[in-house]
C-alpha cells in the first residue's frame, strides 16, 4: 500500500499526518474524457479533499481531480475515491487513491506551510 507521505520530505508516518486545512479554491472533477465539471474545495489534507456537493451528484466510486494550489502555479492531479457525501451539509469527501510523487511533495509542502503552528 502506497502512502501519501513522502519519506524524503519529512519523517512523518501515515499515523502522524497533520490535520487538513480549510480551503476555498476550484477543483476540476474529471469523470471521463467527455464529462468533467468544476466545484470548490472546502478542506484539503494529506489524504484527501472535501468538496462542495453538486446538486446532481450521483455516487461514482473514482474520479480524477485537478486543482491549482492557492497562491502558486502548482497543479495537483490525483485519482480520488469517493468516501460519501453529506446531503444536509452539502459536502463530498474524497480520499486520494493515487497522487503522483512530485504532486504529493507539492501538496505536503503547501499543507506544512499553511497549517497553524502552536507554541
Protein Blocks (a to p, Z undefined) as FASTA:
>chain_A
ZZfbdfklmmcdfklcccdddddddddddfbfkbccddddfbdcfkbccddddfklccdf
bdcdddddehiabdcddddddebdcfknopacdddfbdcfklmmmmmmmmmmmpccdZZ
